[in-house]
Amino acid sequence: MSLTLLDIGGSYIKCADGRKIPAASRGSREEISAALMEAVGGADRIGIAIPGPFDFRNGIFLMKHKYEAVYGESFRELAGLGPNTDIRFMHDVNAPLAGALKMMGLKDAALITIGTGLGFSYAIDGDVKENPAGSPAMSLWCAPWKGGILEDFVSARAVSSAYTRKTGKPCRSAYEAAKLAETGDLDAMEVYSYMGSVLGQALRPILDSLGIRILLMGGQISRSMSLMIRPLKSELPGVEILQAPENAVFEGLKTLFE
């Protein structure tokens, strides 16, 4: 039986076989349906990593910030799949943690993903903890922080907006800020350093309460981990900070079928 694994984001659907399909998450119902049909192909078993809000038990879209054109609709129907196709879903932050545990031989660990938003998941004794809806057991992105929420200070948009506030210069993306930092731009370096410090301060009481001493970094901005690792380590003494393996999300999805 063929197995297809998909990582559904806001801009692309990444496939374990190397395909990268535009997701049209802001598009019409027809555009979204067409992208899903292309991604699933003719597989009879499909594992899917997808962000919330989503009904992970029944495969129903519940997002309003993206894929709003298919709110309340069934993934199965949108992708044109019959009742005998075996479809299983996992939150897109839980999936890479499950994969990392398997690939790295870990039991107790936490995962932070920094990209458009801020994701957090943790595992105890090899069990990735979920809430009743199937999302990560603890939400970190909306934690109150200095008059806002933590995601205002730790995310891709936080990096670009902080650089613009600091310098008065436009910054289109966290990637652009990272490139500036790598060429010695002190303002860009300070922006990343501050983000690492804030993240460490927010995580310290949580990791301490959970008894977790291994922190994995994933997501788009984890590629710039070297720019924030020193202040992050300073705020998290005794915590080992590691990069999550490539393709951990797909290894995590495989566990749905084991």
N, C-alpha and C positions, 0 to 999 in steps of 0.2 A: 504494500500500500504506500502511495506517495505521500510525503510530508512536506508541506510548505510553511515556512516561518516568516512572519512579517512584523516589522517595527513601524507602526503608523505614527507619524509626526504631523506637525502643522503644515509643513511644506512638501515633504516627500514621504513615500512609503518605501522603506528600505527592506529588501528581500535577502534572505540568507544565501540565495543563489547569485547575489551580486547585482541584481536589478535595482534601479532607483527610479521610482515612478512618481511624477508630480502628483501631489495629494489633492490639490484644489480645495483645501479645507474651507476657504471662503467662497467657494463656487456654488453653483446650483445643485439641486438634488441629482440631476442627470449627470453632471460632471463628476460628482463624488461617486455615484454608482458606477460610472464607467471606469474610474481609477481603481475601485475595489475589484471589479470584475477582471481587470487586467492583472492585478496583483495576485489574486487567488489562482488564476489559471484553471487547470483541470484537476487540482489536488483533491484527494478524498479525506485527508487529515490536515488541519490548518491550525497553527498556533499563532496567536496574535498578541503583541504588546501594544497597548494603547493608553493614552492618558485619560484621566477622569475629568469630570464626572462621567461615569459609564456604568451600565449594569453588567458587571463582569459575569454574573451567573446566567443571564438570559441574552446577552449580546445586544443590548439596546443603547443607542446613542443618547446621552443626557447632557451634552455640552451646549453651552450658549456662546462661549467665547470663540469657538471654531466649530466647524461641521454643524452650524446652526440650522442649515437647510434640511438636515435629516434628523433633527431633534425628535426623540421618541420612536424612531424607526429601528427596525431589526437589521443588524449587519448581514445576517443570512439572506434576507430578501434583497437588500441593496446590492449584494455581491452576486446575486443570481444563483445561490446554492440550494440544492435540494435538501430534504429532511434527513437523508442518510449521511450527509457530509459531517464528519466529526470536527467541530470547531471549538477551540478552547482559548480563553482569554486570560491575560495577566496584566496588571498595571505596569506601565512602562518604567516605573522606578523599582518595583518589586522584581521584575524580570532580570535586569542586569545584576541585582544582588544575588538572586538565586543562581545565576550563571557563575558569578564570581566565587561563591561558596564552593561550587562544584569544581571549578577550574583551579582554585588556589588551596583547596583542602581546608577551608575555614569552617568554624562553628558559630562563634559569636563575632559579629561585625556590623558596622553601620555603613550606609552608602549615601553620599551627597551627590546629586546631579545639579550642575549649574549650567543653565542655558537661557532660553527665553524666560523661564521661571526657575524656581528653586524646589528641588525634590529631596525627600529624605525617607529612607527605609532602614529597618534594622532586623537582625536575625539573632535568635537565642538558641543555642544548641542545634544549629543547622536549620531551624524553622523560621522562615521569613514571616514576620508578624503582619497580619492584615486586620482591618476592621470588618464588621459584618458585611459591608458592601463590596469587599474585595480590594479596596484601596489600602495604601500603607497605614499601619496602625496609628501613626502619629503624623500630624501635619505640622511642618515647620515653617512653610512659606508665609503663613498668615500670622505668625507669632508677633505680638506687639513689639515694636522696636523704635524708640526715640521719636514718638509722635506719628509713626507710620507702622508698616509691617516689615518683617525681616527681608522679604523679597524686594522691597524698595532699596535695600542696601547690598543685597547679594543676588545678582542676576546679570544677564547681559545688558539689559537696559540700565541697570544701576551703574555699570561701568561707563557706558557712553555718556549718560547724563551727568555723572559726577565729573568726568573729564571736561565736558563743556562748561559746567558751572565753575570749575576751577580755573580754566584758561580763557573762557570766552570764545573758544574756537569750536566749530562744529566737529562732532565725532559721530560717524554713521553707525559704528558697531563696536562691540567689545573686541573683535578681531583686529580692527583698525587701531584701537588703543593698545592692544598687546604688541602689535608690530612697532608702534611708537616706543613702547617701553623697552623692547628688545634692542632698539637703536640708541638707547640712552636718554630718552625723554623722561626727565625727573618727575614731571607732573603725572604722566601715565604710570610710572612706577609706583608713585605714592597712592594713586587710585586703587591699584591692584593690592598693594600692601594693606591699605585700610580695609578693603573687602576681606582679606584673609584674617585680619584681626577681629573684625565684627563676627565673621563666621565662627571663629574659635571661641569667642566670648559666648555666643549663643549656644554652641554645642557642648561646652564644658559641663554644665550641670546636667544635661541630658545624658551624655555618655557616662558620667559618674553614677547617675541614678540607675542606669541600665547595667553597669558593670562591664561596659564594652571598651576595649583598649585597641581596637583596630578600626580605622576609618578609611573607607575607600572613596576615591574621587572619580566621578564620571560626568558625562555631559560635555557640551561644546567647550566650556571655559576650562575644563580640567586639563585641556591641552596647554593651557597657560599656567599650570599649577606652580611652576618654578617661580613665577612672579609674586606668589602670595604664600609660599610654603613656609618661609621663615617666621612671619608673624602668626601664622596658623599653628605652627609647632610650639611657638612661645606660649600661646594661650591654652594649649592642650598637652601639658607635660605628661609623659608616660603613655601617650597614645601613638601608635604606629600609623603613619599616613601613607597610603599606597594608591597607585593608579589602578583603577579597575581594568581588567583585561579587555582587549579588543574583542568584539563579538560576544561579550558576556550576555547581552540581551538574548541572543539566539540560543546560547547554551541553557539559559534560564527557561526559555520556552520549551526546550526539549524535555525538561523535567515534568511538564504537564502530562507527558505521554509515558512516563516511566512507571 
